[in-house]
Every structure is written in C-alpha cells, then in structure tokens.
Amino acid sequence: MDEGARDAGARDAGARGEGLWLHAVTRAGGPDRPGGLTGVGGAAVRTVEAAGLAAVVSPVDLGRFDEDALRRNLEDLAWLEEVARSHHAVVAALGAAGTVVPARLATVYHDAAGVRSMLAERRTDLDATLSRLTGRTEWGVKMFSTPASAPAPAPATGRPGTEYLRRRRAQLSADDEWQQRAAEGAEEIHSALEARAEAARRHPPQDRRLTGRPEPMVLNAAYLVDERGSAGFTEAVAAHAGRHAELDVELTGPWPPYSFTAAGDEPAAGDEPAAGEEPRARGEP
Amino acid sequence: MSSGTVAVPERVALADLLDRLLATGVVITGEVTLSIAGVDLVYVSLRALIASAATVHPPQEPPP
C-alpha cells in the first residue's frame, strides 16, 4: 500500500474514520511475516516501518475503537473476548516466526504517520526490548491448593458432642495447616523456577469466579525462558508438581512474551527514569 | 498424591490471556487511546469478566 497517499488525507479521515490498531513491534527486515493474518477489525494486517523497526498494525473503525467506544466496549465481555483472541492470534503467529514486542490491548493510532513517530521516539527501548526477548519465550504457571485430606480420627471418648467438637477443631487446624503448606510450597516452586528463568513476573491470582474451581489459586506467575531451556523448564515444573500433593500445578504456554515487554529487572542503561522518579505513573499527567 | 503430571489446557483461557494483554506495563502508548493507557484495564475488564462469570459459575454460597 502507498503510505504517502494514505498519510495525506489521514488526519481528516482519522477524526472519525479509520485508525490503526497496533498488534506488535518487530525488527524491520526480520523473518518473513506469516501471510493471511487478519486483525481485530477483520481487515488484513500490514506493517509500518521506521527507525529499523516494523509495527504490525491493522485498520479499525474508530467508531468502535476510539477512546469512548473502547471504554464502553472493554466492559462488554463478548466484545473483549473477540478482540483479545483476534489480537492474540496475530501476536502468536508473529511470535512463532520471530521476536516480537506485543502491544497492550487497545493501542490505537490515527494513521501511519503516528505509528512512525512512535517508532522513532521509542526506538531505543523498543530495540533494547527486542534484544532482551530474542530467543526467549514465556511460560505460565498457576498453582491451586488441593482440598485438604481428612485428619486421622481421634480416639472415641464416648461423648458425641465432645467428639464432634474435637473432630471439627482438628479439621479446621488441618485445613489451616494444609493452606499454609500450599502457600509455602508455591513459594518454593516459584523460587526454583525463577532461578531457571531469565525473568519472572507474578500476575494477581485469578478470582475463583474466573477459574471456575473451588480451590483458591495461590500463585499466578509467568517466566521468561530461553527457548533452548524450554524442555528442561517444563520438565522441572512437572517434577516440582509431583513433589507437592498440596498443590495442583497448571502450565500454560509457550506464550509470546507478553508479561515481559516492560523493562523490569533488566533495565537498559539510560532508558530508566532517574532514581526517585515515579516509574510509569498512572492517571492524569 | 499428585501424579507429577501437569495439566496443559488445549485452548487459551480468556482469564490467562487478559492477565497478559491488559496487565503488562504500557511500553507503547496509542495516540487515539492516550487516556486509556492510564486506566487500569485489569480493573475495568475484571468487572466485565466477573459479572459474566457469575452467570457461568454461580457463587456457591448458602442462601441467607
């Protein structure tokens, strides 16, 4: 497509018409992008290049994807699911072909010129992030506490009320102990997995209403793992799971490195705010 | 006793996907969606998720 021609009228059209949804950033001239990808709006995915980087975008109708519409639509689960899965399909396909920095959901530009400015402005950290993510993949590990096993029955006293209370107390303390073991077991596994990974990040444990499981999720973590070490990593997860009866361990992945796009424990020199500054302040400027 | 096998779901769970698509640090800000970059999307969409999940998995609480 002729970018120049698009840019010419894009500012006028952008007020209401078409915007560009960002899926991910890759290196320009990287491995061939898989063909036939369609973006969140159902239109074909294309790239906008600048500063040695390629932004993979797809056109969206701003009537559905401008700020006001997004604020409303993000609370509509059916809409959110469709958009999240379409976005993920593109990012996962790109991630399978090469290194990507996935964009957060709902990153939309007026036009290709806006995308190119972003690439030029963010060149240094995007470049550093791409280097940091090269050859690495993300694995997800969720841990649930299993139901506590019944405590050994206490010797009968011949008094049913006392026995009931004793059993009840024993059960409650056994439950507490089991929960405690689950929490400690999860930390132990997390430390071991973190040591095998290039980076680790915890997501908040998911609500029971989302998991649909009666047992609480005790840990929800993501690990950035060298691709050559992936088999060893997943074997380690299984080995740890086998040693902890108090935990149900669920592995997800490999994922595109969604959880590791923000420079966290490996800041690139010069990219981080000065000490004492608030990193990534939320809310109004 | 745990068998040592690890469950690997066949389809990506929406909750797992949203953990990743919404919670990750905002490295890139869209010009059309500047103000959304400052919004905690996790919170916004969690309301949608929970409202919907409540109909799928009704809370197992005894009636009052």
Boltz contact constraints between the chains, C-beta under 6 A:
constraints:
  - contact:
      token1: [A, 19]
      token2: [B, 32]
      max_distance: 6.0
  - contact:
      token1: [A, 66]
      token2: [B, 32]
      max_distance: 6.0
  - contact:
      token1: [A, 67]
      token2: [B, 33]
      max_distance: 6.0
  - contact:
      token1: [A, 67]
      token2: [B, 35]
      max_distance: 6.0
  - contact:
      token1: [A, 67]
      token2: [B, 36]
      max_distance: 6.0
  - contact:
      token1: [A, 70]
      token2: [B, 36]
      max_distance: 6.0
  - contact:
      token1: [A, 74]
      token2: [B, 44]
      max_distance: 6.0
  - contact:
      token1: [A, 74]
      token2: [B, 45]
      max_distance: 6.0
  - contact:
      token1: [A, 75]
      token2: [B, 48]
      max_distance: 6.0
  - contact:
      token1: [A, 77]
      token2: [B, 48]
      max_distance: 6.0
  - contact:
      token1: [A, 77]
      token2: [B, 52]
      max_distance: 6.0
  - contact:
      token1: [A, 80]
      token2: [B, 45]
      max_distance: 6.0
  - contact:
      token1: [A, 80]
      token2: [B, 48]
      max_distance: 6.0
  - contact:
      token1: [A, 81]
      token2: [B, 14]
      max_distance: 6.0
  - contact:
      token1: [A, 84]
      token2: [B, 17]
      max_distance: 6.0
  - contact:
      token1: [A, 84]
      token2: [B, 21]
      max_distance: 6.0
  - contact:
      token1: [A, 88]
      token2: [B, 17]
      max_distance: 6.0
  - contact:
      token1: [A, 103]
      token2: [B, 28]
      max_distance: 6.0
  - contact:
      token1: [A, 104]
      token2: [B, 24]
      max_distance: 6.0
  - contact:
      token1: [A, 104]
      token2: [B, 26]
      max_distance: 6.0
  - contact:
      token1: [A, 105]
      token2: [B, 21]
      max_distance: 6.0
  - contact:
      token1: [A, 105]
      token2: [B, 22]
      max_distance: 6.0
  - contact:
      token1: [A, 106]
      token2: [B, 33]
      max_distance: 6.0
  - contact:
      token1: [A, 106]
      token2: [B, 36]
      max_distance: 6.0
  - contact:
      token1: [A, 107]
      token2: [B, 28]
      max_distance: 6.0
  - contact:
      token1: [A, 107]
      token2: [B, 30]
      max_distance: 6.0
  - contact:
      token1: [A, 108]
      token2: [B, 30]
      max_distance: 6.0
  - contact:
      token1: [A, 108]
      token2: [B, 32]
      max_distance: 6.0
  - contact:
      token1: [A, 108]
      token2: [B, 33]
      max_distance: 6.0
  - contact:
      token1: [A, 109]
      token2: [B, 30]
      max_distance: 6.0
  - contact:
      token1: [A, 109]
      token2: [B, 31]
      max_distance: 6.0
  - contact:
      token1: [A, 110]
      token2: [B, 31]
      max_distance: 6.0
  - contact:
      token1: [A, 110]
      token2: [B, 32]
      max_distance: 6.0
  - contact:
      token1: [A, 114]
      token2: [B, 31]
      max_distance: 6.0
  - contact:
      token1: [A, 203]
      token2: [B, 19]
      max_distance: 6.0
  - contact:
      token1: [A, 203]
      token2: [B, 23]
      max_distance: 6.0
  - contact:
      token1: [A, 206]
      token2: [B, 15]
      max_distance: 6.0
  - contact:
      token1: [A, 209]
      token2: [B, 50]
      max_distance: 6.0
  - contact:
      token1: [A, 209]
      token2: [B, 53]
      max_distance: 6.0
  - contact:
      token1: [A, 209]
      token2: [B, 54]
      max_distance: 6.0
  - contact:
      token1: [A, 209]
      token2: [B, 57]
      max_distance: 6.0
  - contact:
      token1: [A, 210]
      token2: [B, 15]
      max_distance: 6.0
  - contact:
      token1: [A, 210]
      token2: [B, 49]
      max_distance: 6.0
  - contact:
      token1: [A, 210]
      token2: [B, 53]
      max_distance: 6.0
  - contact:
      token1: [A, 212]
      token2: [B, 57]
      max_distance: 6.0
  - contact:
      token1: [A, 237]
      token2: [B, 6]
      max_distance: 6.0
  - contact:
      token1: [A, 238]
      token2: [B, 4]
      max_distance: 6.0
  - contact:
      token1: [A, 238]
      token2: [B, 6]
      max_distance: 6.0
  - contact:
      token1: [A, 241]
      token2: [B, 2]
      max_distance: 6.0
  - contact:
      token1: [A, 241]
      token2: [B, 4]
      max_distance: 6.0
  - contact:
      token1: [A, 241]
      token2: [B, 6]
      max_distance: 6.0
  - contact:
      token1: [A, 242]
      token2: [B, 2]
      max_distance: 6.0
  - contact:
      token1: [A, 242]
      token2: [B, 4]
      max_distance: 6.0
  - contact:
      token1: [A, 245]
      token2: [B, 1]
      max_distance: 6.0
  - contact:
      token1: [A, 245]
      token2: [B, 2]
      max_distance: 6.0
  - contact:
      token1: [A, 249]
      token2: [B, 6]
      max_distance: 6.0
  - contact:
      token1: [A, 250]
      token2: [B, 7]
      max_distance: 6.0
  - contact:
      token1: [A, 251]
      token2: [B, 6]
      max_distance: 6.0
  - contact:
      token1: [A, 251]
      token2: [B, 8]
      max_distance: 6.0
  - contact:
      token1: [A, 252]
      token2: [B, 16]
      max_distance: 6.0
  - contact:
      token1: [A, 258]
      token2: [B, 20]
      max_distance: 6.0
  - contact:
      token1: [A, 258]
      token2: [B, 24]
      max_distance: 6.0
  - contact:
      token1: [A, 259]
      token2: [B, 20]
      max_distance: 6.0
  - contact:
      token1: [A, 259]
      token2: [B, 24]
      max_distance: 6.0
  - contact:
      token1: [A, 261]
      token2: [B, 24]
      max_distance: 6.0
  - contact:
      token1: [A, 261]
      token2: [B, 27]
      max_distance: 6.0
  - contact:
      token1: [A, 262]
      token2: [B, 25]
      max_distance: 6.0
  - contact:
      token1: [A, 262]
      token2: [B, 27]
      max_distance: 6.0
  - contact:
      token1: [A, 282]
      token2: [B, 38]
      max_distance: 6.0
  - contact:
      token1: [A, 283]
      token2: [B, 38]
      max_distance: 6.0
